[in-house]
């Protein structure tokens, strides 16, 4: 049994899968097993990419074919439950790692037996639909740790940067298959509500590739499925709210709803008073913009 199980979900994207496998096979840490979940795509295309690996690497790859598409999180769970490796990580087929990602992450968890997992700093790689890189930026560079408090607003790390212990699934369950998207955020919240996580020291070792102009199967879900993200975000929050209200009643949430709403009203009224009292329109407009931006999560990728 290998130490690390790598779950790769794919569907009719052999060019991405080939790049992902180059990222995996280039790792300096070699005690891994990859589970490629072909979610309703052409099996021949997946097999052709996998069979092109060296015999040594090919022996460490298992292909799981779904005759019809089951979705992101059933596919993730199929890969998770296919093996028994003590460590797990989801490697989306369009993302990549630095060669030392596994070595550094495993060394941290081996040295910290009580740590549930560890998160690498993540670098966004902006690229064109034909995979030409156009720029990079650190995702959530301002954060000193992946905290529950900040993750309550929106997801602060994506699967490519998170190596974790298999036992977490025994504690919090598998990925929520009722969610079409944001299943990773839902899982991260469950983990962070029980344990603290930390970032690895050093530069980013995980690369989250984004293609704003790509459409169809080559697109990114975070860009191409914006409406689904908003809907699933609401469903996760509503389920948690129902659980809280069922255990604690409506009192606190009713009060906070009114309190927060009144603060927005106060800000809006204050800006109007400033404008009417002679503050220049330009200054007032900048204040309005700054106030609005302060209420937004990480800027939308467009």
C-alpha positions in Angstrom: 0.0 0.0 0.0 1.3 3.4 -1.0 1.4 6.3 1.5 -0.4 8.9 -0.6 -3.5 8.4 -2.7 -4.0 10.9 -5.5 -7.5 11.3 -6.8 -7.7 12.7 -10.3 -11.2 13.4 -11.8 -11.4 13.8 -15.5 -13.8 13.8 -18.4 -12.8 14.1 -22.1 -9.8 16.3 -21.4 -6.8 14.1 -22.4 -4.6 17.1 -22.9 -5.2 18.2 -19.3 -4.9 14.7 -18.0 -1.5 14.3 -19.7 -0.2 17.5 -18.0 -1.6 16.4 -14.6 0.2 13.1 -14.9 3.4 14.8 -15.8 3.0 16.8 -12.6 2.4 13.7 -10.6 5.1 11.5 -12.0 7.7 14.4 -11.6 7.3 14.3 -7.9 10.4 13.7 -5.8 8.3 11.7 -3.4 7.5 8.4 -5.2 5.4 6.4 -2.7 2.0 7.3 -4.3 -0.9 5.7 -6.0 -3.1 7.6 -8.4 -6.8 6.9 -8.9 -8.1 8.4 -12.2 -11.8 8.7 -12.1 -13.1 9.0 -15.7 -16.6 10.5 -15.1 -18.5 9.4 -18.2 -15.8 10.4 -20.7 -14.3 8.3 -23.5 -12.4 5.5 -21.8 -10.1 5.1 -24.8 -8.7 8.6 -24.4 -7.9 8.1 -20.8 -6.3 4.7 -21.4 -4.1 6.1 -24.1 -2.8 8.8 -21.9 -2.2 6.5 -19.0 -0.6 3.7 -21.1 2.0 6.3 -22.4 3.5 6.4 -18.9 6.7 4.5 -18.0 6.0 0.9 -16.9 7.0 1.9 -13.3 4.5 4.8 -13.2 1.8 3.0 -15.1 1.8 0.3 -12.4 0.9 3.0 -9.8 -2.2 4.2 -11.7 -5.7 2.8 -11.3 -8.5 3.9 -13.8 -12.1 4.0 -12.6 -14.5 4.4 -15.4 -18.1 5.7 -14.9 -20.2 4.7 -17.9 -22.3 7.9 -17.4 -21.3 11.1 -15.6 -22.0 11.1 -11.8 -20.7 14.5 -11.0 -17.7 16.0 -9.3 -18.2 14.8 -5.7 -19.4 11.2 -6.4 -16.3 11.0 -8.6 -14.1 12.3 -5.8 -15.6 9.8 -3.4 -15.1 7.0 -5.9 -11.4 7.8 -5.9 -11.2 8.2 -2.1 -12.8 4.9 -1.4 -10.9 2.9 -4.0 -7.7 2.7 -1.9 -6.5 2.6 1.6 -3.6 5.1 1.6 -3.2 6.9 4.9 -2.8 10.3 3.1 -5.1 11.7 0.4 -5.2 14.6 -2.0 -7.4 15.7 -4.9 -5.5 16.6 -8.0 -7.9 18.2 -10.6 -6.9 17.2 -14.1 -6.1 20.9 -15.1 -3.9 21.7 -12.1 -0.3 21.0 -11.3 2.3 20.8 -8.5 5.9 21.8 -8.0 8.0 18.6 -7.9 8.5 18.8 -4.1 4.8 19.2 -3.2 4.3 15.6 -2.0 7.7 15.4 -0.4 7.3 18.6 1.6 3.7 17.9 2.6 4.3 14.3 3.7 7.3 15.3 5.7 5.2 17.9 7.6 2.5 15.4 8.4 5.0 12.7 9.4 6.7 15.2 11.7 3.3 16.4 13.2 1.2 13.3 13.9 -1.6 15.3 15.4 -2.0 17.5 12.3 -5.1 16.5 10.3 -3.6 17.8 7.1 -1.5 20.6 5.7 -2.1 23.3 3.1 0.5 24.6 0.6 0.4 28.2 -0.5 -1.5 28.2 -3.9 -0.5 30.2 -6.9 -3.1 31.0 -9.6 -1.7 30.4 -13.1 -3.7 32.4 -15.6 -3.6 30.9 -19.1 -5.3 31.0 -22.5 -7.6 28.2 -23.7 -4.6 26.7 -25.6 -2.6 26.7 -22.3 -0.3 29.6 -22.9 0.5 31.2 -19.6 -0.4 34.9 -19.3 0.3 35.7 -15.6 0.4 34.5 -12.0 -0.7 35.6 -8.6 -0.7 34.1 -5.1 -4.2 33.1 -3.9 -5.1 34.7 -0.6 -1.6 36.0 0.0 -2.7 38.2 2.9 -3.7 35.2 5.1 -1.3 34.0 7.7 -3.2 30.7 8.2 -6.1 28.9 6.6 -8.6 29.8 9.3 -12.2 28.8 9.9 -13.2 32.4 10.5 -12.1 33.6 7.1 -13.3 30.4 5.3 -16.8 31.0 6.6 -17.0 33.8 4.0 -15.7 31.7 1.0 -13.2 29.0 0.3 -9.6 29.9 1.1 -7.8 26.9 -0.4 -8.6 24.5 -3.2 -8.0 20.8 -3.3 -4.7 20.9 -5.3 -3.0 22.4 -2.2 -4.4 20.2 0.6 -2.8 16.9 1.6 -4.8 15.3 4.5 -5.2 12.2 6.5 -7.7 9.6 5.4 -9.1 9.5 8.9 -10.8 12.8 8.4 -13.4 11.1 6.3 -14.3 8.8 9.2 -14.8 12.0 11.3 -16.6 14.3 8.9 -17.9 12.0 6.2 -17.1 11.8 2.5 -17.6 14.8 0.1 -21.2 15.9 -0.1 -22.6 14.3 -3.3 -25.7 16.5 -3.2 -23.6 19.5 -4.1 -22.8 20.0 -7.8 -20.0 22.4 -6.9 -18.3 23.8 -3.6 -18.0 20.3 -2.2 -14.4 21.2 -1.3 -15.5 24.3 0.6 -18.1 22.3 2.4 -15.5 19.6 3.4 -12.9 22.3 4.4 -15.5 23.9 6.7 -16.2 20.6 8.4 -12.4 20.0 8.9 -11.7 23.5 10.1 -14.7 23.4 12.6 -12.8 20.5 14.4 -9.1 21.2 13.8 -6.7 23.9 13.0 -4.7 23.8 9.8 -1.5 25.6 8.8 0.4 26.6 5.6 3.6 25.0 4.6 6.6 27.3 4.9 8.1 28.6 1.7 6.8 29.4 -1.8 3.7 28.0 -3.3 3.9 24.3 -4.3 0.4 24.0 -5.8 -0.8 25.7 -9.0 -4.4 26.4 -9.7 -4.8 26.9 -13.4 -7.5 29.4 -14.6 -8.6 30.0 -18.1 -11.1 32.9 -18.1 -11.7 32.7 -21.9 -12.2 28.9 -22.1 -15.7 27.5 -22.7 -17.2 24.1 -22.6 -15.3 21.2 -21.2 -12.0 23.2 -21.1 -13.5 25.8 -18.8 -13.1 26.2 -15.0 -16.1 25.5 -12.8 -15.3 28.5 -10.6 -15.7 30.7 -13.7 -18.1 28.8 -15.9 -20.5 27.7 -13.2 -20.9 31.0 -11.3 -24.7 30.6 -10.9 -24.2 27.0 -9.6 -21.6 28.3 -7.1 -24.0 30.9 -5.7 -26.8 28.4 -5.4 -24.7 25.7 -3.7 -23.2 28.3 -1.4 -26.7 29.3 -0.3 -27.7 25.6 0.2 -24.6 24.9 2.4 -25.3 28.0 4.5 -29.0 27.3 4.8 -28.4 23.7 6.0 -26.0 25.0 8.6 -28.4 27.7 9.7 -31.3 25.1 10.1 -29.0 22.9 12.2 -28.1 25.9 14.4 -31.7 27.1 14.8 -32.9 23.6 15.5 -30.4 23.4 18.4 -30.5 27.0 19.6 -33.7 28.6 18.4 -34.1 31.8 16.3 -33.3 34.4 18.9 -29.7 35.2 18.1 -29.9 34.9 14.3 -33.0 37.1 14.3 -31.2 39.8 16.3 -28.0 39.6 14.2 -30.0 39.8 10.9 -31.6 43.1 12.0 -28.4 44.4 13.5 -26.3 43.8 10.4 -29.1 45.2 8.1 -29.2 48.3 10.2 -25.4 48.8 9.9 -25.8 48.8 6.1 -28.6 51.4 6.4 -26.4 53.6 8.6 -23.5 53.5 6.2 -25.8 54.4 3.2 -27.5 57.2 5.2 -24.1 58.5 6.2 -22.9 58.7 2.7 -26.0 60.6 1.6 -25.6 63.1 4.5 -22.0 63.7 3.4 -23.0 64.4 -0.2 -25.8 66.7 0.9 -23.5 68.6 3.3 -21.2 69.6 0.5 -18.6 66.7 0.2 -17.5 66.5 -3.4 -19.2 63.9 -5.5 -15.8 62.4 -6.4 -14.8 61.9 -2.7 -18.3 60.5 -1.9 -18.1 58.2 -4.9 -14.7 56.8 -3.8 -16.1 56.3 -0.3 -19.1 54.5 -1.7 -16.8 52.3 -3.8 -14.5 51.5 -0.9 -17.5 50.6 1.3 -18.9 48.3 -1.3 -15.6 46.6 -1.9 -15.1 46.0 1.8 -18.2 43.9 1.8 -17.0 41.6 -1.0 -15.0 38.4 -0.8 -12.0 37.8 -2.9 -12.5 39.7 -6.2 -14.3 37.8 -8.9 -12.1 36.1 -11.5 -13.2 37.4 -14.9 
